[in-house]
């Protein structure tokens, strides 16, 4: 079922039964809910799945955020979405920027997050300079050039998902730039040790955007976190290795499904 945006909430889809434990799925920068197309159906057997789009991506309004946005702003949108659906406590999985939102939620709003999975993400994304440069490029030239280069950042050689590349090409440049600025300002390294949510960290061994060292940093700092490194996977492991990702998430979130 697709839920149309009301102008102040992210576009989202809901799958599974209303009585199942809720699991929110967050996207990577430049993608849409389609990132989870090969994973969500399996997870919806045991959970009420809510996928959401970043501002200006997929079906979400571009004006949900503006210049100078932060990951905290995106996390607030997720909490507002959960509230609108009557969801008080939920499990959460996110890729890249979506994973950063999950770390923020677990650290700043632990009462809301049952279990967490952070996929091909980081506690920091390499400093603000490159991200502010990318934001300026997006506003100046649009997203066509970034979309042309995306397969090399997102997938291993010879693999691609045209739908996801098309998502980036059609995203709103201003909202994309604001998301870049959120990544520029983001640094959760000092808060990782405060996270008490059961956490799974997944890395793609061939990911150039968030290499496995970033995943290990999270897993080593978050108390009792577990780490899975996937061979033959790059940045969008949920699309490139969906069976492995679905199996890992199903096992990790089984505890929430049984409560």
N, C-alpha and C positions, 0 to 999 in steps of 0.2 A: 504493500500500500504506500502510495506517495502522498506526503503531506505538503501542501502548497505553502510557501512562505507568507507570513502575514505582514512582512515589511520590517519587522524588528527581530525575527528569529531566523536562524539559518534554515535553508532548505534541508529536508531530511526525509528518510524513508524508514518505515517500520515493518519488520518481518517477525514471524513467530506469534505465539499466543500471548494474550494480554496478561495471563497469570504466571508466565515464566519469568525467572529473574532477569532484569534488564542488563543488557550489555551494549554500551555505546562504542561505535567505531569511528575513529578520527582519521582524516586524510592527510596525505603529504601535500606540500606546496605544489600547485600546478595541476593537481588531479581533482577528481570528484568522488562521489559515492561509488562510481564504477571501479575504483581501486579494489573494492572488496567483493566484486561480483563472483569470483571463484571461491570465496571463503565463507561469505555470509550465509548461503543456503545451508551449509553443514552446521554452522553454529546456531542457526535458528531452530534446529531440532530440539535444543535444550534451553534456549534463551530467547527473550524478546529483544531483537536486534534493532538498534537505532543507528543508522548511518547519517552523518551530517556533512554538509559542504561548507568549506571556507567562504568568507565573504567574497563576492565577485567570481566565484568558481561554481561550476555546475548550475544549480538553480537558485543559489543564494544571492540576495541583493548585494550590490557592491558597496552601498553606503552603511553597512553594518559597522565598518571601521573606517578610519581615515589616516592621513599622514601621522607618523609618530605612534602608531598602534603598538601594543605590547602583547606578549603571550597571555598576560593576565586578562587583557580585554577579550581575547578569544576564549579563554576559560570561562569568563563571565557569560559569554553567549551560550556555551555548553550548559552551564548551570541553569540559565534561563530556559533553554530548550527542555532540559530534564524537568524543571518545575512545570512547564506548560503541559507536559505529558503525565503529570502526577507521579513522577519518579523521584523519590527522596534519596535512595541509596542505590548505587549501580556499580557494575564492573566496567572497565574501560580498556580498550586497546587502541593504539594510535601509531601511525607510521610517520617518521620524520617530524615535521612540524606538529602533526597530530599527536605524536608521542611526547613532544615537549609540552603540549597542553596537558597530557595525562600526568606527567611528572609534576607540573605546577598544581594540578588539582589534588594529587596525593599529598603533596607537601603543605599546601595552604588550606585545603578543605578535606582533611582526612575523614571527617564524619560522613562525607558523601561517597567515598570510593571504597568499594568492597574488595576488589582485586584489580591489579594493573598489569598490562602488557605493553612494553615499549619496544617498538620494532624499527630497526634501521634509523635510530635517532641518536640524540646526544644531550648531555647536560649543558653544552655550549656548542656553538656552530662556527668556531674559528675566528671570532672577532668581528667587530662591526664594519670594518672598512669594505670588504668585498660585498657584503650584503647591501650596504648603502649605495655602492656603485651599481649593483644590479637593480636596485629600486630606481635609481636615476635613469638607467638604461631603459627600463620598462616604461617609465613615464615619457621618455623622450622618443623611443623608437617602437614601442609596442612589444608584443610577445612572439612575433613570428621567428625572429632569430633564435630566441631562447628555446622555442619549440623545435626548431630544426636540430639543435644540439642536444635536446633532452634524452634521446635514446642512449647516447654515450654515457650520460650521467646516471641513468635510471636502470639500465639493463646490461647483462653480459653480452658480449659480441654475438651477433646473429639472432638475438631475441628482441622482440618489441611487442607492444600492445598499442596498435594505432589509435584506439579509442582514448587512451590516456594522453597520448601526444596531442590529439585533437582537443582534449579538455584544456590543456595548457594554451593552445593556440587561440581558443575562444574565451579564455578568462579575461576579466576586466583588468587592464594594465594598472590602473590606479589602486585597486584593491590588492592585486598581486604585489605591487610595490610596498603597500602598507604591511603586508605579511612579511616581506623581506625586512622591513624595518623592525618588526616584532622579533625576528630571528637575530637581527643585529644587536638588540638590547638584551637578549635573553642570556642568562647564566644561572643555572641552578646548582652549580657545584657545591656551594656552601650549604645547601639545604638537603642534599641527598641523604645524609645520615639521620635526618629527622623523619624520613618516610617509614611508616609502620605498616603500610599496605602490602600484602603479599604481592611480590613483583616478579615478573618474568621479563627478561631482556633478550631480544632476538637480533642477531646481526647477520648480514650477508657478507661472506668472506671476500667477495669481489666488489664491495661497495666503495666507490671513490669519494662519495659525498659525506658519509658518516662511517669511516672505517671501523673494523671490529675493536680497535683500541678504545673508541668512544663508548661502545657497549660494555666493554670490560670495566671502564671507569665507573659507569653507573652500577654495574653488578657488584663491584667490589665495595662501593660506598653505601648502597642501600642495604640495610640489615636483612640478612637471610634471602636476598634476591638470588634467582637462578638465571643462568646464561645458556643460550643456545646459539651456536654459530652454524649457519647453513652454507654448505658448499654449493657452487654453481648458482649463486644468488648475488645480485647487486642491490641497488638502493630500494627498489620497489619489490621486495621479496614476496609481499602478499600477492602480487600479480605473477611473479616469475616462478615461485615455488609454493603455490597455494595449498597443495596437499600437505606439505610439511608444516606450513604455518597453521593451517586449520587443525591439524593433529595436536600441535603444541598448545594452541589456544584452548582447544577442547579439554585437554588434560588439565591445564592450569586453572581454567574457570569451572571445572567440575565441582569444586567445593562450594562455589556460589550457587550452582544449580541444585545442590542437595540440601541447602539450608531453607 
